[in-house]
């Protein structure tokens, strides 16, 4: 199997490794606004207050880059990972393994 995903590039904004705030450091107001912009649901107001909810024990909100990456995967290569010899399965496996390397 190739180490390169052989599909169309991710949509604009789907590069999850691009820049951003550093863990453990306080966020500036600009960084908070930029982060909020990645979560469309946070633009809503509930009872005249900005929504601040991100997760609970049962669910979590998804940022736009994650939604874009999920849509790209489902619409271009969705298949069983590590279980097939056909092209879709190989592409899905390559993407899966590349994702694992990025978060290590």
ABEGO torsion letter per residue (X at the ends): XBABBBBBBBBBGABAABEEBBBGBBBBAAAAAAAAAABAAAABBBGGBBBABABBAABBBBBAAAAAAAAAAAAAABBBBGABABAAAAAAAAAAAAAAAAAX
